[in-house]
């Protein structure tokens, strides 16, 4: 069965199962569930395939760091996207045409929210890279490289923390949350764990660099579709 046919039958089965769950008629519920199960047997589709067919995955094009132990501020950015789009992110690798490995983040979610999530993560990646560069140029010019990196990491942690607190959380219902949690458990069973991160030096101590980053990151805003739905495209901008 090709991909188009598989998606067609999965869609039919999903509609039948939703009817079985939502109808007030026991006879109609039994009939819809019986038809759904018959479709599954006929086309060799498992219950888990049906359950997770509404969840899709999109991959970012880049990330703030390609390090084995990625910086903690990258984890903050991922958490920001998860909060804004009600998705989950997994840090992974992508092999480029030049045979180099690049860090990427795979976002999975319902209703196609993963597409906007991956796109906005790339936007945030570009913004935090530029903010880091500007900070080093404007505030760390005479420092040795290690000190520049030290302060820049703190600035970025502040920036990413500010962005996280600036965005509005997208709430999903209990059924959707249960599906996402079940899918996450499935991925863990397949051996897809969380990559290790590293914190900036003296990350838990207050610093002027972190404060400057936080203040700038607070200007990051994620906007969903104008009609308020979560299915449309999202935009991110820096406030004045």
Backbone bond lengths (Angstrom), bond angles and torsions (degrees), N, CA, C in turn:
res aa  C-N    CA-C-N  psi(-1)  N-CA   C-N-CA  omega(-1)  CA-C   N-CA-C  phi
1 X - - - 1.463 - - 1.529 109.41 -
2 X 1.334 116.56 125.87 1.459 119.40 -178.77 1.525 111.02 -75.96
3 X 1.332 115.37 171.49 1.465 120.80 -174.04 1.522 112.32 -62.02
4 X 1.337 116.72 -42.11 1.468 120.26 -178.60 1.524 111.06 -62.84
5 X 1.332 116.17 -43.40 1.468 119.82 179.58 1.519 110.84 -66.33
6 X 1.328 116.06 -40.56 1.471 120.54 179.21 1.520 110.70 -59.90
7 X 1.342 117.09 -46.32 1.458 120.97 179.79 1.526 111.66 -64.48
8 X 1.330 115.49 -35.29 1.464 120.27 178.94 1.527 110.54 -62.37
9 X 1.329 116.63 -48.37 1.457 120.30 -178.35 1.530 111.90 -70.78
10 X 1.330 116.06 -36.29 1.461 118.64 176.33 1.524 110.99 -61.51
11 X 1.327 116.55 -39.78 1.456 121.19 178.64 1.532 110.80 -63.16
12 X 1.336 116.49 -42.36 1.466 120.50 178.41 1.527 111.09 -62.74
13 X 1.327 115.45 -43.90 1.460 120.27 -179.09 1.525 110.28 -64.25
14 X 1.327 116.93 -42.07 1.460 120.75 178.90 1.530 111.02 -60.16
15 X 1.340 117.01 -42.94 1.463 120.61 -179.96 1.519 110.79 -63.25
16 X 1.329 116.04 -41.05 1.461 120.01 179.59 1.534 111.02 -66.04
17 X 1.331 116.34 -40.31 1.461 119.74 -179.46 1.528 111.31 -69.38
18 X 1.333 116.80 -36.64 1.470 119.52 176.31 1.529 110.40 -65.58
19 X 1.344 115.60 -38.09 1.469 119.50 177.44 1.525 110.12 -63.38
20 X 1.336 115.93 -42.75 1.468 120.22 -179.66 1.521 111.31 -62.76
21 X 1.325 116.76 -34.84 1.463 121.47 -177.64 1.533 112.28 -77.34
22 X 1.346 115.95 -31.09 1.469 118.74 -168.97 1.525 114.73 -104.88
23 X 1.325 118.09 -16.67 1.464 119.15 -177.78 1.531 111.00 -73.04
24 X 1.314 116.06 148.96 1.467 120.87 177.81 1.521 111.61 -90.38
25 X 1.341 116.63 -4.19 1.460 121.27 -178.95 1.526 110.46 -96.15
26 X 1.328 119.75 116.81 1.467 122.16 178.01 1.524 112.72 -58.23
27 X 1.332 116.29 -37.98 1.461 119.81 -179.16 1.528 110.96 -67.06
28 X 1.339 116.08 -41.81 1.460 120.72 179.22 1.530 110.64 -66.47
29 X 1.335 116.43 -38.36 1.465 121.18 178.69 1.518 110.54 -63.84
30 X 1.336 116.63 -44.85 1.466 121.11 -179.60 1.524 110.90 -64.28
31 X 1.326 116.20 -41.05 1.460 120.34 179.83 1.526 111.56 -65.01
32 X 1.344 116.61 -44.10 1.466 120.87 -179.47 1.531 110.68 -64.54
33 X 1.332 117.29 -42.86 1.460 120.34 179.65 1.518 111.19 -66.24
34 X 1.333 116.81 -38.67 1.465 120.89 178.48 1.525 111.05 -62.90
35 X 1.340 116.74 -41.86 1.466 120.67 178.20 1.523 111.12 -65.95
36 X 1.337 116.51 -40.20 1.467 120.83 179.25 1.522 110.56 -61.92
37 X 1.330 116.37 -45.67 1.463 120.64 -179.93 1.522 111.50 -64.88
38 X 1.344 116.46 -36.08 1.469 120.28 178.47 1.530 110.32 -65.32
39 X 1.338 116.50 -42.17 1.473 120.49 176.96 1.528 110.67 -61.22
40 X 1.331 116.53 -41.70 1.464 120.81 -178.93 1.524 110.74 -63.11
41 X 1.341 116.84 -43.93 1.466 120.27 179.29 1.527 110.96 -66.58
42 X 1.317 115.92 -42.83 1.468 120.84 -176.63 1.522 112.04 -62.70
43 X 1.325 116.61 -37.91 1.460 120.42 -174.07 1.526 113.13 -108.02
44 X 1.323 116.14 9.57 1.464 120.17 174.75 1.512 114.36 64.44
45 X 1.322 116.60 38.61 1.463 121.25 -179.24 1.525 109.69 -103.51
46 X 1.315 116.59 131.54 1.460 121.19 -178.73 1.521 110.98 -85.55
47 X 1.340 114.83 164.29 1.470 119.87 179.05 1.526 110.95 -62.54
48 X 1.344 116.87 -38.01 1.466 119.48 -179.89 1.521 111.64 -68.13
49 X 1.337 117.33 -35.53 1.475 120.13 176.92 1.525 110.30 -61.82
50 X 1.313 115.74 -41.49 1.462 119.98 179.21 1.526 110.22 -67.66
51 X 1.337 116.01 -44.43 1.462 120.91 -177.36 1.526 111.85 -60.97
52 X 1.337 116.22 -41.12 1.466 120.10 -173.56 1.530 113.57 -97.63
53 X 1.332 117.47 2.69 1.466 119.59 -176.35 1.524 112.18 -68.04
54 X 1.331 116.87 -20.88 1.468 120.03 179.44 1.525 112.10 -82.00
55 X 1.319 116.38 -8.96 1.461 120.70 179.93 1.520 109.29 -96.16
56 X 1.319 116.52 127.09 1.466 121.05 179.74 1.523 109.83 -121.64
57 X 1.316 115.71 163.36 1.462 122.05 -174.82 1.521 110.92 -127.54
58 X 1.325 116.42 137.30 1.466 122.19 174.13 1.519 108.71 -131.49
59 X 1.317 115.39 147.58 1.464 121.61 -175.21 1.520 110.56 -112.29
60 X 1.303 116.50 136.69 1.464 120.12 175.45 1.524 109.66 -68.58
61 X 1.312 116.19 160.34 1.466 120.58 178.17 1.520 111.76 -85.38
62 X 1.332 116.02 -22.45 1.464 119.57 -175.61 1.524 109.11 -155.60
63 X 1.321 115.45 -173.29 1.461 121.73 175.43 1.526 107.87 -156.54
64 X 1.331 118.06 166.23 1.473 119.41 -179.07 1.523 113.90 -66.69
65 X 1.328 118.12 -18.95 1.464 120.84 -176.36 1.523 110.07 -150.64
66 X 1.343 115.58 146.15 1.466 121.57 175.83 1.530 111.06 -106.54
67 X 1.323 117.22 14.82 1.460 121.06 -176.71 1.522 111.60 -70.73
68 X 1.333 115.99 151.40 1.467 121.31 176.00 1.526 109.65 -59.13
69 X 1.339 115.98 -49.53 1.460 121.47 170.99 1.529 107.28 -98.25
70 X 1.308 116.22 98.98 1.465 119.23 -174.35 1.523 110.26 -72.60
71 X 1.335 117.60 152.81 1.471 121.40 -178.42 1.521 112.33 -64.67
72 X 1.319 115.26 148.69 1.466 120.01 -176.06 1.518 111.87 -60.43
73 X 1.338 117.57 -31.04 1.462 118.54 -179.16 1.527 111.96 -64.50
74 X 1.340 117.42 -26.04 1.460 120.06 174.89 1.526 109.92 -66.53
75 X 1.332 116.43 -38.22 1.455 119.95 174.88 1.520 111.96 -63.26
76 X 1.345 116.96 -36.40 1.461 120.55 176.63 1.533 111.04 -64.12
77 X 1.332 116.48 -39.78 1.473 119.80 178.29 1.525 110.92 -63.93
78 X 1.338 116.30 -41.83 1.462 120.27 178.10 1.525 109.91 -61.25
79 X 1.339 116.19 -43.53 1.467 120.56 178.66 1.524 111.45 -62.85
80 X 1.327 117.06 -34.23 1.466 121.16 177.68 1.520 110.64 -63.21
81 X 1.329 116.25 -44.84 1.467 120.89 179.00 1.521 110.76 -66.64
82 X 1.328 117.00 -40.67 1.463 120.41 177.95 1.530 110.47 -59.94
83 X 1.317 115.93 -41.62 1.462 121.34 -179.93 1.523 111.79 -66.61
84 X 1.329 116.44 -42.67 1.464 120.93 -174.16 1.523 113.14 -76.12
85 X 1.342 117.52 -28.71 1.465 120.64 -173.92 1.523 114.07 -116.47
86 X 1.337 118.03 -0.52 1.470 121.51 -177.01 1.525 110.71 55.29
87 X 1.329 115.72 47.08 1.459 122.56 176.94 1.525 108.36 -120.99
88 X 1.328 115.79 177.48 1.457 121.66 173.37 1.530 108.39 -124.80
89 X 1.330 116.03 146.84 1.458 120.11 -178.29 1.515 112.24 -120.24
90 X 1.319 116.38 142.53 1.463 123.15 175.83 1.521 108.58 -124.45
91 X 1.314 117.17 127.30 1.458 121.07 178.41 1.528 108.56 -76.97
92 X 1.329 116.18 131.36 1.455 120.57 -176.16 1.524 109.98 -142.13
93 X 1.332 115.77 -169.14 1.465 122.30 178.93 1.526 110.08 -125.55
94 X 1.323 115.81 151.57 1.471 121.31 173.57 1.525 107.97 -130.09
95 X 1.329 116.31 132.60 1.460 121.71 177.90 1.523 109.03 -87.70
96 X 1.319 117.07 121.16 1.461 121.40 -178.03 1.525 110.88 -82.93
97 X 1.323 115.67 171.19 1.468 120.87 179.17 1.520 111.76 -64.77
98 X 1.326 116.78 -21.20 1.466 121.13 178.15 1.532 111.79 -93.08
99 X 1.352 114.93 15.30 1.471 122.03 176.86 1.534 112.87 63.02
100 X 1.315 116.48 33.64 1.462 121.50 173.66 1.526 108.56 -111.27
101 X 1.333 115.53 147.75 1.455 120.11 178.39 1.530 109.92 -93.70
102 X 1.334 114.55 131.11 1.461 121.11 179.29 1.523 109.05 -120.89
103 X 1.331 115.84 139.98 1.446 120.62 175.47 1.527 110.69 -68.69
104 X 1.323 116.32 135.34 1.462 122.66 173.48 1.529 107.64 -138.94
105 X 1.311 115.85 168.48 1.459 120.91 175.82 1.522 108.63 -123.84
106 X 1.323 115.91 129.76 1.461 121.69 176.92 1.524 108.32 -98.58
107 X 1.321 115.82 119.08 1.458 121.04 178.63 1.525 109.26 -103.59
108 X 1.325 116.67 133.47 1.454 120.00 175.66 1.524 109.28 -124.00
109 X 1.352 114.39 144.66 1.459 118.34 -177.13 1.515 111.62 -170.72
110 X 1.312 115.47 178.17 1.458 123.26 -179.63 1.528 110.13 -95.94
111 X 1.328 115.09 159.30 1.463 122.01 173.17 1.531 113.65 59.46
112 X 1.317 117.14 26.52 1.464 120.62 177.03 1.515 114.57 72.54
113 X 1.343 117.66 13.71 1.465 119.71 -178.44 1.526 111.89 -67.33
114 X 1.334 116.34 -20.15 1.468 120.00 179.98 1.524 111.94 -62.84
115 X 1.327 117.15 -29.48 1.471 121.21 -177.67 1.531 109.73 -65.89
116 X 1.335 115.84 -51.11 1.456 120.04 177.73 1.518 111.82 -64.21
117 X 1.332 116.38 -35.92 1.465 120.75 -179.21 1.524 111.34 -61.94
118 X 1.327 116.58 -46.93 1.469 120.31 -179.64 1.527 110.62 -65.14
119 X 1.327 116.86 -39.84 1.463 120.69 -179.87 1.531 111.10 -64.36
120 X 1.338 116.70 -46.34 1.462 120.43 -177.84 1.521 110.97 -69.66
121 X 1.332 117.47 -32.25 1.463 119.36 175.84 1.530 109.84 -61.72
122 X 1.328 117.16 -39.49 1.465 120.00 177.53 1.531 110.72 -65.52
123 X 1.336 116.75 -37.27 1.465 120.29 177.28 1.530 109.95 -63.54
124 X 1.337 116.53 -46.07 1.458 120.44 178.42 1.522 111.63 -62.93
125 X 1.328 115.85 -37.33 1.468 120.20 178.21 1.521 110.68 -59.82
126 X 1.330 116.42 -47.16 1.472 119.84 178.74 1.524 110.97 -62.43
127 X 1.319 116.53 -40.23 1.460 120.28 -177.27 1.527 111.71 -67.79
128 X 1.319 117.20 -43.23 1.464 118.31 -176.90 1.532 110.42 -72.81
129 X 1.328 117.58 -31.75 1.469 120.07 175.77 1.524 110.33 -64.65
130 X 1.341 116.38 -42.37 1.458 120.12 179.39 1.522 110.43 -68.65
131 X 1.344 116.68 -40.55 1.467 120.44 179.12 1.532 110.39 -63.12
132 X 1.328 116.53 -38.73 1.467 120.40 178.47 1.532 110.77 -64.52
133 X 1.333 114.97 -44.04 1.464 120.25 179.81 1.526 110.91 -62.39
134 X 1.330 116.49 -44.62 1.469 120.80 179.78 1.522 110.84 -64.33
135 X 1.320 117.07 -41.10 1.461 120.87 179.79 1.527 110.81 -62.12
136 X 1.314 116.92 -45.65 1.459 119.94 179.86 1.522 111.26 -63.84
137 X 1.325 116.08 -39.57 1.455 120.37 -178.89 1.527 112.12 -68.78
138 X 1.340 115.74 -40.61 1.465 120.00 -173.84 1.524 114.64 -88.48
139 X 1.340 116.97 -22.37 1.466 118.84 -172.63 1.530 114.47 -128.06
140 X 1.322 117.68 -7.25 1.475 119.49 -176.15 1.525 112.34 -127.94
141 X 1.324 116.56 19.24 1.461 120.31 -171.05 1.509 115.90 -54.73
142 X 1.333 119.64 -39.06 1.461 122.54 -174.40 1.526 113.26 -96.31
143 X 1.311 117.78 -0.15 1.458 120.83 -177.44 1.532 111.28 -81.94
144 X 1.328 118.30 152.08 1.462 120.67 174.19 1.531 109.97 -67.55
145 X 1.343 118.05 158.66 1.473 122.04 -174.19 1.524 114.74 -51.96
146 X 1.337 117.97 -42.81 1.468 119.43 -178.09 1.529 111.63 -64.72
147 X 1.339 116.49 -38.62 1.452 119.74 178.31 1.529 111.46 -69.68
148 X 1.337 115.76 -36.06 1.462 119.93 175.57 1.529 110.31 -59.20
149 X 1.335 114.93 -48.09 1.465 119.68 -178.77 1.521 111.08 -63.48
150 X 1.335 115.99 -39.07 1.467 121.89 179.76 1.520 110.76 -59.68
151 X 1.332 116.76 -51.39 1.462 120.23 -179.60 1.528 111.50 -69.18
152 X 1.332 117.34 -36.25 1.461 120.53 -179.49 1.526 111.19 -65.97
153 X 1.339 117.48 -37.95 1.466 120.53 176.98 1.527 110.56 -63.34
154 X 1.332 116.26 -41.12 1.466 119.17 178.14 1.534 110.84 -65.81
155 X 1.326 115.63 -41.80 1.468 119.95 177.31 1.529 110.11 -57.70
156 X 1.345 116.87 -45.66 1.462 121.00 -177.28 1.525 112.08 -67.20
157 X 1.330 116.76 -35.50 1.464 118.61 176.06 1.526 110.03 -64.32
158 X 1.324 116.35 -40.75 1.457 119.83 176.14 1.521 111.36 -63.88
159 X 1.334 117.04 -43.65 1.466 122.67 -179.30 1.524 110.43 -59.54
160 X 1.330 115.70 -50.03 1.462 120.15 -177.56 1.522 111.50 -66.44
161 X 1.326 117.15 -36.12 1.467 121.00 176.76 1.523 110.54 -65.81
162 X 1.317 116.75 -40.09 1.455 120.38 177.19 1.510 112.38 -63.45
163 X 1.339 116.15 -41.88 1.464 120.63 178.70 1.528 110.38 -62.54
164 X 1.336 115.98 -40.89 1.474 119.89 -179.86 1.531 110.74 -60.77
165 X 1.317 116.61 -44.70 1.462 119.75 -177.70 1.533 112.39 -75.70
166 X 1.330 116.76 -14.76 1.467 119.82 -178.28 1.523 112.43 -83.86
167 X 1.343 117.82 -28.20 1.462 119.29 -173.53 1.520 111.23 -85.87
168 X 1.308 115.17 152.62 1.459 121.93 178.92 1.525 109.24 -88.85
169 X 1.325 115.65 137.22 1.462 120.06 -179.05 1.522 110.54 -74.91
170 X 1.328 115.88 136.00 1.464 121.74 175.32 1.527 107.83 -94.31
171 X 1.315 116.50 117.76 1.461 121.81 -176.23 1.533 109.90 -92.24
172 X 1.334 116.47 133.74 1.456 120.73 174.80 1.528 108.42 -113.41
173 X 1.339 116.11 160.90 1.462 118.66 -176.17 1.531 111.59 -77.36
174 X 1.320 116.04 173.33 1.462 120.91 -173.90 1.528 112.39 -63.74
175 X 1.337 116.99 -38.83 1.468 120.19 179.99 1.525 110.72 -63.86
176 X 1.332 116.47 -43.16 1.465 120.37 178.85 1.524 110.95 -65.74
177 X 1.331 116.22 -40.61 1.466 120.55 178.35 1.526 110.25 -62.41
178 X 1.336 116.38 -40.37 1.462 120.42 179.25 1.530 111.36 -64.14
179 X 1.334 116.70 -39.84 1.463 120.49 178.12 1.522 111.16 -64.30
180 X 1.328 115.80 -43.19 1.463 120.13 179.64 1.527 111.01 -63.53
181 X 1.328 116.94 -41.20 1.458 120.70 179.54 1.522 111.27 -66.73
182 X 1.333 116.30 -39.89 1.464 120.07 178.17 1.524 111.00 -65.09
183 X 1.335 115.79 -38.29 1.467 119.75 178.71 1.525 110.47 -66.96
184 X 1.333 116.27 -39.68 1.465 120.37 177.76 1.524 110.37 -62.18
185 X 1.328 116.64 -39.87 1.466 121.11 177.92 1.522 110.69 -64.17
186 X 1.322 116.23 -39.07 1.470 121.42 177.41 1.527 110.25 -61.25
187 X 1.329 116.94 -43.33 1.460 120.88 179.87 1.528 111.08 -65.40
188 X 1.323 116.65 -38.21 1.470 120.02 177.60 1.522 110.83 -64.88
189 X 1.341 116.00 -38.48 1.464 120.27 177.86 1.525 111.55 -64.58
190 X 1.334 115.51 -27.51 1.463 120.46 178.99 1.528 111.91 -85.68
191 X 1.335 115.66 2.11 1.465 119.85 175.60 1.504 115.33 89.81
192 X 1.336 117.61 12.50 1.459 120.76 179.00 1.525 108.93 -90.72
193 X 1.333 116.40 96.53 1.459 121.37 -177.34 1.510 111.84 -98.22
194 X 1.301 114.78 -173.54 1.461 121.80 179.62 1.522 109.54 -89.52
195 X 1.323 117.68 130.19 1.464 121.41 178.26 1.522 109.79 -70.93
196 X 1.326 115.97 157.05 1.461 120.64 -179.24 1.525 110.91 -81.24
197 X 1.323 114.53 144.72 1.464 119.80 177.55 1.525 109.28 -121.29
198 X 1.321 115.34 167.24 1.452 120.26 177.78 1.525 108.86 -129.41
199 X 1.311 115.88 139.89 1.461 120.90 179.01 1.524 109.81 -87.69
200 X 1.319 115.93 156.58 1.459 120.40 173.58 1.528 108.71 -65.31
201 X 1.321 116.97 153.17 1.461 120.84 176.96 1.530 109.69 -60.20
202 X 1.326 115.72 135.29 1.475 121.65 -177.26 1.519 111.03 57.30
203 X 1.352 115.46 37.30 1.467 120.39 -173.50 1.524 112.95 -61.04
204 X 1.323 116.92 -32.68 1.464 119.54 -175.57 1.528 113.76 -90.04
205 X 1.324 116.46 4.35 1.464 120.30 177.88 1.532 109.75 -99.18
206 X 1.324 118.12 142.84 1.467 119.98 176.67 1.535 110.32 -62.51
207 X 1.304 116.64 146.25 1.460 120.39 177.31 1.520 108.95 -153.06
208 X 1.324 115.54 154.57 1.467 120.19 178.62 1.530 110.38 -66.15
209 X 1.330 116.85 -37.30 1.470 120.50 179.63 1.524 110.32 -61.84
210 X 1.329 116.16 -43.32 1.464 120.21 -179.55 1.529 110.55 -66.18
211 X 1.334 116.25 -40.00 1.463 120.18 178.37 1.530 110.77 -62.61
212 X 1.327 116.61 -43.70 1.465 120.30 179.14 1.528 110.50 -61.72
213 X 1.340 116.30 -42.81 1.456 120.11 178.77 1.514 111.98 -64.07
214 X 1.334 116.51 -43.50 1.464 120.83 -179.47 1.526 110.80 -60.48
215 X 1.310 115.78 -44.87 1.472 120.86 -178.91 1.527 110.89 -62.03
216 X 1.335 116.45 -39.57 1.463 119.29 179.16 1.525 111.44 -73.68
217 X 1.342 116.48 -40.86 1.460 120.12 -179.97 1.515 113.25 -64.91
218 X 1.323 117.34 -26.74 1.469 121.09 178.70 1.521 112.20 -63.20
219 X 1.328 116.44 -16.68 1.468 120.10 179.52 1.525 112.74 -82.53
220 X 1.324 116.89 -7.03 1.463 119.70 178.87 1.520 109.08 -74.72
221 X 1.323 116.57 131.95 1.460 121.29 -179.60 1.522 109.90 -134.34
222 X 1.328 116.22 136.73 1.464 121.90 175.50 1.514 107.97 -107.90
223 X 1.329 116.51 127.59 1.457 121.85 179.80 1.522 108.85 -116.29
224 X 1.338 115.83 128.02 1.459 119.66 174.92 1.526 108.94 -86.48
225 X 1.333 115.86 -172.32 1.459 120.11 -176.98 1.527 110.36 -56.59
226 X 1.321 115.38 152.39 1.468 121.22 -176.26 1.519 111.31 -59.56
227 X 1.363 117.20 -33.69 1.453 119.99 -177.81 1.526 113.02 -77.51
228 X 1.348 116.08 0.05 1.454 119.28 177.00 1.505 113.75 90.79
229 X 1.332 118.41 -6.61 1.462 120.11 -179.50 1.511 110.16 -76.13
230 X 1.332 115.44 163.17 1.460 120.37 179.30 1.508 111.44 -97.62
231 X 1.351 117.12 -0.43 1.468 120.30 -173.80 1.525 112.96 -88.03
232 X 1.320 116.61 -23.05 1.454 120.09 -176.70 1.511 112.19 -80.54
233 X 1.321 117.49 177.34 1.454 120.44 -179.86 1.520 111.54 -67.63
234 X 1.303 115.76 154.91 1.472 120.77 178.62 1.512 108.60 -119.41
235 X 1.302 115.75 152.37 1.461 121.78 179.04 1.505 109.33 -125.58
236 X 1.292 116.72 151.04 1.457 119.98 174.67 1.519 108.33 -127.52
237 X 1.301 116.72 138.48 1.462 119.83 -179.44 1.501 110.41 -142.69
238 X 1.308 116.37 163.96 1.465 121.95 177.77 1.526 108.13 -102.86
239 X 1.315 115.87 124.06 1.451 120.45 -179.08 1.524 111.11 -68.55
240 X 1.307 114.93 161.41 1.469 120.90 178.66 1.515 110.33 -78.78
